[in-house]
Amino acid sequence: MQEDVFTALRAVFGRYKAEWLRGDVFRLFQKPGYFPELEEPRPTALIGGRGTGKTSVLKSLSYRGHFELSGKSAAAAVNAPYVGLYWCIDSNRVTAFAGPELEPKQWIRLFAHYVNLEIVAMFCEYVLWFENTTGTTVTVPQSRLAKVGTALHITGAATINELASKVSEALVTLEASINSVADRANAPLSMQSVPIEYLAEALISTDAFSGKVFYIVVDEFENLDETQQSLFNTLIKHGRDKFAFKIGMKDSGWRTKATLNGEILTHPADYDLIDLSERFGNGQYPSFAREVCEARLAHAFVRAGLVNMPPEIPSYFQDLAVDEEARLLGLGRRIAPIRASVMKDPNASELLNDLSDLDLYYLHRRAESESVSLTEILAEYSLNPKGYLSSYRENYRQSLLFTISEHSGKGLQKYYSGWNTLTKVSGGNIRYLVEIVERAFELHRTTSNDIRKAVSARDQTEACIAVGRKYVQEVQALDPQGHRLTFLLLGLGRLLNLLARHSLGKQPDTTSFVLARPTSQEIAQELDDLLRIAVMHQVLRKWPATKLTSHTEAKESEYSVHPIFAAFFVFPYQKKRRIRISGEDLLLLSVDLKAGLAAVLNAVGQPDDPTEALPRQLSLFEAAYE
Amino acid sequence: MSERILLPVCTGRFTSRASFNVRPGAVYIYGESLENRSHLPQSWMETQDCHFFRVEEQEYERFAFTVAGREYRLRSRIDVEAFIDHILAVSPVVYVDITGLSHHVWAPLISEIVLRVARFPNAGIQLAAVYVEPVHYTKSKVPRPGDIFALSDKLHGIRPLPGLVRLRRHESDKAMIVALLGFEGWRFDAVLAKLEPDAGTVVPVIGVPGFRAEYPFYTLEGNIIPLERDGNWTRRKFATANDPFEVYHILEMLQTRHPETLLRVALVGTKPHALGAVIFHAVHPGMSELIYDNPVRSAGRTDSDRTLLEYDVSSFLGMMNDPSFAA
């Protein structure tokens, strides 16, 4: 039975997390451009924020993903050149390997044993799956399995099935050891990576796996503490040709590049790096994003039996012309008295014929900011009409839109519409984009209920606001320091909103900042920690600073609030110009929103405007600002 | 449709601590936190013919606690067993007042005593937990969605309770998050953000009825975002906010309906609910896992005390093993 098209759209766009799609994750999976690099038999780090598609990609690298992508072909399982074993690091397990009872070196020995057991268990699971799926019997020489058993201090494992069972028992034993770790009556521990090497060798010696390479795919690497990451770094540094690590983590999630003996992992000597913010920043994202969304769109149309619908997603999300947006923002209402007043002046009134409402509004605001009369500005304009407006028309028409709506906080203060805009608002995060699309179609269902009509600019904007709001509300939950991140975001969002609203005569399109570092080392460390988690959880984006405006600025980085929050707070989504903020003010913002916001506004010469109501969507957080 | 579970009464309700009496000769383990309700009035203690064991120095980082000057490490079988042996030698009737004890202290202790009750059914061990409800929760100065009351300053983050870590592999890859909800929706949200469960595998448990009539509304308001997500709301269960045994039964029911599924129980709500989960985990360690986010409690988070509840854990466990009850 065919579905209603909006129900189908909701089904394919509404579940945007790879973890949530189960069967569909592979059916709707689009290989990103960097996928072949991941398939190379080298250690690789895949770095990207929540929602950038890391987990989908890493799961697709796994043998189960490969199988699904091949259409569940047993032959593909037999012929696959590599075998990916997927392991998502679970905080509720790995955080048990720390505490005052043992020295860090003792903890790492226990942890290394745990890693060995987990990875050997994954190997066993794979072999059993392979036998079951392909109907092949894998005969691993008993002598080689015995070697694995000896390395793990287990006996009696003559087959893979028995090894799997013994490893499960060993994990129960290790669990008991950790639960009574202070008694120091630990079971014998295995040497780091030795059992894995033995088992990989044993499998490669069989006909079934001869010539294959094993990838140990470790997702959520940031859940490991520094010492635990050092263990994996050691395994990567001294990796063998039988297996390679593929690690996925959030930005700033790689706490250390040091190995356990103090060597440093270097790129590209030791590993390949796929940094999604860099890749997507270099232009790979728009085409990838479009492919992902169009695949889902096509899938929804098939489900709804609409085979003749245009498959190009931009056609459903059309842009607004600047003058039309100005009109929708209420420029007509604002400009009417201005136009009427100019009409009274016969010398100036003639000029009005050539001026659009937005151009006249610009001249009016310019007169205000220069504290001269509009008549004087019009006189200057009349001397060289094209030249007078050229700079504004080229650079500031978009930024002027932020200043049009009334200060009441009601209604929209800016529109965010058009496929390119939505892509940019999602800021390289495919999950955000898919969610915006889903919400926009849902709103369109309510307002129009006709898939043949394009989604209105209002519905697109409301979708951007809704997704931004959702992630503002979620920030607190993302980290133990989430309450500080929430204040930081509320403060910076409001700052950028006020700068956008009062940009005339000042530097418009201010969306990023550089930091003057605190002189106190302790405070500088606190700042670094805050920035690290803010980048990790995509509250902020970090860029190499392009040019410095002062020698006291942090020499390496420029920050901007993630554009997914642009529509919610109402500020420009593109990174253009920057301001300078002191590290101390930023820290203050994260603990005392009101005082911090006042300090930052003061520092950038932007007085708080008591007449400027919060955008209506910010009313949820009104108490935090008061 | 969520069903309500009718249970035998194993809970005693007392309008105040003054009207509650510990059985003569029993052991009474307690601790004091920043909350007034955890403080045992001297006048009341003087009227009780029992052996008080006051737990001190129960800070999170120490993984240990101190009683009468002796330190007991929580991740030591030797120490935990020594403590339990010591108190059982004084009396087989044990009260654990969880009001002022941190989760990382009371959970391993209760768990160990539950194991003793199960292992030595003829030893006459009787375990009761005590909990005193607050009159008020302090409102947050900066109320935000999911953060209406000033209950926790921050989280240490997800880390297993001492002695209750699970490393063993589950036979299937099926897992379910059972979230015992409180007012702090951001904690529920944080668990979901960290564990990223599959769609359709989250079961929220809401405290209905609440300690007070209006509390369930705060719970819903505080948790609205994670409840709305992925239809989590549609799988909600209700359990009286101060009843651990209803939570136990919900977990048991889920286990029966989903026998291959690992129940990962997130303790982000009331202490009585957490108690129910800890008892369940002690009885069914292979089928469950406890998830705790280790919040740092705010000073002055509650105001004075109200009802005292006495949970007769050993009688409850006895009934669970009674075939006539099961029938």
Interface residues (C-beta under 8 A of the other chain):
Chain A: R15 K17 E19 W20 L21 R22 T55 D90 S91 N92 R93 T95 A96 G99 P100 E101 Y114 A121 S168 L171 V172 L174 E175 I178 N179 S180 V181 A182 D183 N223 K470 Q473 E474 Q476 A477 L478 P480 Q481 G482 H483 T486 L593 L620 F621 A623 A624
Chain B: E61 R62 F63 A64 R73 R75 S76 R77 I78 D79 V142 P143 R144 P145 G146 D147 D153 K154 L155 H156 G157 I158 R159 P160 P162 G163 L164 V165 R166 L167 R168 R169 W186 R187 F188 D189 A190 L192 A193 K194 L195 E196 P197 D198 A199 I225 P226 D230 R264 E289 I291
